[in-house]
Amino acid sequence: MGLETVSFTREDLFEGRVTSMLVEAEIDWVVLAGFLMRIPISVIQRFHRRMVNIHPSLLPDFGGKGMYGLHVHRAVQNSGRTETGMTVHYVTQDYDEGEIVFQAECSIEAGLQAEEIARKVQELEHAYFPTVIESLVRECQVNPQA
């Protein structure tokens, strides 16, 4: 798609090289999609309310360290819940605890397996994540203090 990409290591992230690259490239927003590494506080502060992540459950339920991918969907399946969904949230220093920006729900029929739950949630993610990001960016262009 013609997008520039850069690979980096954990050391690059924690030693400030990633932040330097982002600042040098004049990046306004950091959009994560299931990024599993803890983000250094310096990066979070630099992109305060300009860094979001997506999580495959209705936070605050089924979030936190170790809750990713099928781990989340198995926990939802085992909980007996009748609904799940996805959450877009601001990134903070604690896993999945940032302010919720958007959530979308789907129902879970009895007997649905974790893989099937994952597919339903992924459909929500694909449907909503791009438009949520676009809305956030547009809102900041209109109201830079948002």
N, C-alpha and C positions, 0 to 999 in steps of 0.2 A: 504493500500500500504506500510505499515511499516514505514511511516513517523512520526517523532516526532512532536507533536503539543503542543502548550502552549496557554492557554487563558489568556487574560489580560484586565485590566480596563483602562479607560481614565486616571485615576490617575497614574497607572503604566507607561503609555506612557509619561505623562508630568512630572513625578517625576524621570525619568531616569531608572526605573527598566527594561523597555523593552530594552533600549540601552545596559544596563549591560548584560542582557541575550544574546543579539545578539553578543556582543563582546566576552563574555565567551564561546559561542558556535562556535566562529571563523567564523561567517557568513560573506561572501564576498558581497553578493547581497541581496537586499530587493526588492521583486517583489510583487507589489500590484495589485489587480484585483477589481477595483471599490471601494477601501477603501475610506470611506466618511469622516473620521475624519481628521482635520487638523494635519499635522505632525509637531512636535516641531522642531525649527530651529537647535537645537543641534543634532537631529537625522539626519536631512538633511545634515548638515555639516559633520557628521561622515561617511555618506554613499554617499558623493558627487559623482555624476555621476555613482553611484552604486545602485540607487533606482529608479525604474520605476513604472508607473501606466498605466492602459489602460482606454480609454474613448470612449464611444459609439457615437462619432461624429467626423467630420473632424475639429479638432481644428485649428484655434481659435474660430470657430463658435460653438455655443451651448455648451459652457463650462462655468465654474465658479460655485460659490456657488449656490446650489439648482438645478443644472443641472446634474441629474443622472437618470438612469433607464428610465421609461416611460415619465418622464418630458422632457428628451432630445428628445425622438422620437416624442412626441406630438408637441414640438416646431418645429422640422424639418418638420413634416406633415403640420403644419399650415403656414409654411414659403413659401410653394409652390416650394421648391427646387426639382430638378430632380435627385439629387444624395446625398448620405450621406456615412458614412463609420465608420471607427474606427481609433483611434490614440494611439500609444504608445509614452509616453513622460517621460522625467526625472521629478522627483518630486522636486518642489521648495516650498517656504513658501506660495505661492499664488496658489489657486485651478486652475489646468489645464493650467498653464502658463509656465511650464518648456519647455525646448528645445524639439522639436519634433524629435523622433527617427525614426518613421515609420508610414505611413498611408496607408490604403487600402480603396478603394471606391466600392460602389455598386449603381446601378440605382434605382430610386423610380418611379414606375409607378403611373399615376394619380389615385387618389382614394384609394391608399394604406393606411390602418389604422396603427396607431402607433404600435400595437402589431405585425403586419406583418413586419413593418420596423425593429422592435427590433429583430425579427427572422433572417432577412437578415444580420443585423449587427453582431449578435451573431455568425452566420456562418463564417463571416470574422474573428472575434476574435478567434474562435476555430482553424481556418485554419492557422492564421499567428502569434498569440501571442507566442506560444512555440518556433517557429523557430526564431523569433526576439530576444527573450531572449537568446536562445542558441548562436546566432550570437554575441550578446553583450558580453556574458561571454567569448566566444572564442577570440574575438578581444582583450579583456583585458588581457587574458593569453598571447597573442602574443605581445601586446603592452601595458604594465602596465600603461603607462601615458595616455592612451585613456580615 
